[in-house]
Amino acid sequence: MNDRVKNFIQESRQELKRVNWPTKQETARYTIFVALFSIGVAAFLGILDFIFMQILEKSIL
């Protein structure tokens, strides 16, 4: 079992060396995109929630 763990760690390190890591600029750009996209989706869902609540309140009264 000990050999299996060592083998797994060695293979994992080798695989991580082959990964094409993004640059700082790419990481920053992707992070900003994800944040803005998340805010946009949250705003869209908030507007839908508000509209549906208004419809439900009018139909109950």
Secondary structure, DSSP 8 states (H G I E B T S, - for coil): -HHHHHHHHHHHHHHHHHS----HHHHHHHHHHHHHHHHHHHHHHHHHHHHHHHHHHHHH-
